[in-house]
């Protein structure tokens, strides 16, 4: 039985067209930034991320009673 399965697997793999391999290249930069971020820019960025993540959750919790009402 295993010989039959091996033959089927070999036949199926032979039918797959083998084209040229595609080489993927990632564009990574390993140099330091030209203009480093200051503490004000870092604080603004962290604040915006916190607002984007915690804002909707705070909105739902603040309006929880109105969501419980069945109109």
C-alpha positions in Angstrom: 0.0 0.0 0.0 2.8 2.4 0.8 4.3 1.8 -2.7 1.0 2.9 -4.2 0.9 6.1 -2.2 4.6 6.8 -3.0 3.8 6.4 -6.7 0.9 8.8 -6.5 2.9 11.4 -4.7 5.7 11.1 -7.2 3.3 11.4 -10.1 1.6 14.4 -8.6 4.9 16.2 -7.9 6.0 15.6 -11.5 2.9 17.5 -12.8 3.8 20.7 -10.9 5.4 23.2 -13.3 8.8 24.2 -12.0 9.5 27.8 -13.1 12.5 29.9 -12.2 12.9 30.4 -8.5 11.9 33.9 -7.3 14.4 35.5 -5.0 12.9 37.8 -2.5 15.0 40.6 -1.1 14.1 42.7 1.9 15.0 46.4 1.9 16.6 46.7 5.3 18.6 49.7 6.4 21.2 49.2 9.1 22.5 52.7 9.3 21.5 55.1 12.1 18.9 57.7 11.2 20.0 61.0 9.7 18.0 63.0 12.3 17.6 61.2 15.6 14.2 61.7 17.4 14.1 64.0 20.3 12.2 63.4 23.6 9.2 65.5 22.5 8.7 63.6 19.3 9.1 60.3 21.2 6.5 61.4 23.7 4.1 62.5 21.0 4.5 59.2 19.2 4.0 57.1 22.3 1.0 59.2 23.3 -0.7 58.8 19.9 -0.1 55.0 20.1 -1.7 54.9 23.6 -4.6 57.0 22.4 -5.2 54.7 19.4 -5.1 51.6 21.5 -6.8 52.7 24.7 -9.2 55.3 23.2 -11.8 53.0 21.8 -11.7 50.8 24.9 -12.2 53.9 27.1 -15.1 55.0 24.9 -16.9 51.7 25.3 -16.4 51.7 29.0 -17.6 55.3 29.4 -20.7 54.5 27.4 -21.4 51.0 28.8 -24.7 51.9 30.3 -26.1 53.1 26.9 -24.9 49.9 25.3 -26.8 47.8 27.9 -30.1 49.5 27.1 -32.5 47.6 24.8 -34.3 50.1 22.6 
